[in-house]
Amino acid sequence: MNNHITLPIAPRAVAHSGNEATFVIENCFPGYGITLGNSLQRVLLSSLSGAAVIGAKIEGADHEFTTLDGVLEDVLTILLNLKKVKLNLSSDEAIRGTLNIKGGKGEVEVTAGNFKFPSEVKVIDPKIHLATLTSAKVNLKIEVVVERGLGYRTATENRAAHDFEAGMMAIDSIFSPVAKVNYRIDNMRVGERTDFNRLTLTIGTDGSLTPEDALAQASQTLADQFTRVAEFAAPEAVKTAKKSGKKKAAGKAGEPEGGAKTAAVALDTLADLKLSSRITNIFEENNVRTIDALLNLGEGKLGQIPGIGEKAVKEIRRKLGRLGLILNK
């Protein structure tokens, strides 16, 4: 009887287009596809840091409910357009940028790329439309404040957090660099079981972060949270668990230490696989005494061990499959 919650296979990207990528995570223990998918989706959409405009000062506008001569859009529309500007900010401090555009013959389009920022700020999509100048006499001047943050922050919260000078209008800010997250759960076969999960996760970002980095950051955020939760145990219990883990990882003399797949199950002895005595004796003679060591051998090196033929490899594959494990290639 398998009493272990096995670990899934590391994510692999199966599709990539622009700022969107699709990842597949296979061999999720039954029920863990939805657990991982839901948790990752929530963190990806709410807990990754990004940059956004938090305030804007427009020359000639005392408040957002006004218009400017020679500008097609009213001030409120310009502020809404500023919310769409995606930025990459390498500083933890608030940074200011300026825009100064004069009208010309015909209509002149003002875009996010017209802003001038210090080197710490990069405009992700300079083509974002901000305003349209309809007169050669108009001179549009805008100053904005850019800051890093998490999730969504209202204009009221931005105003409360900063002592803006007169004329600086606080605006709502969307900091999240992740634009969308979708996931799907399918059942898959692992060994003799058909109820393991395959998690397919599609992540789209605004370009300030790659989908791969977004997935890595969200995973690390969850790992940090659960690590802290696990600290509720009494100090002595934690100390005992750590000693036990080190002892298992070290194994006997000449035995390889646990590598990338050092799940609890991968550190147990080969006896848990209940292999035939002949195969067990062969492994003993070749210093392969843990499941972790067996996994790290892979199918290639396994077939090179004297006495381990195709029939034996099939038996090993079948027994590992019951634990949700697969030999390295």
Secondary structure as UniProt FT lines:
FT   STRAND          12..17
FT   TURN            18..19
FT   STRAND          20..28
FT   TURN            30..31
FT   HELIX           32..46
FT   STRAND          49..58
FT   TURN            59..60
FT   TURN            69..70
FT   HELIX           75..83
FT   STRAND          87..89
FT   STRAND          95..102
FT   STRAND          108..111
FT   HELIX           112..114
FT   TURN            119..120
FT   STRAND          121..123
FT   TURN            126..127
FT   STRAND          129..133
FT   TURN            136..137
FT   STRAND          139..150
FT   STRAND          152..153
FT   HELIX           155..161
FT   TURN            166..167
FT   STRAND          169..170
FT   STRAND          173..174
FT   STRAND          178..190
FT   TURN            191..192
FT   STRAND          193..205
FT   HELIX           211..229
FT   HELIX           230..232
FT   HELIX           235..250
FT   TURN            253..254
FT   TURN            260..261
FT   HELIX           265..267
FT   HELIX           270..273
FT   HELIX           277..285
FT   TURN            286..287
FT   HELIX           291..302
FT   TURN            303..304
FT   TURN            306..307
FT   HELIX           310..322
FT   TURN            323..324
//
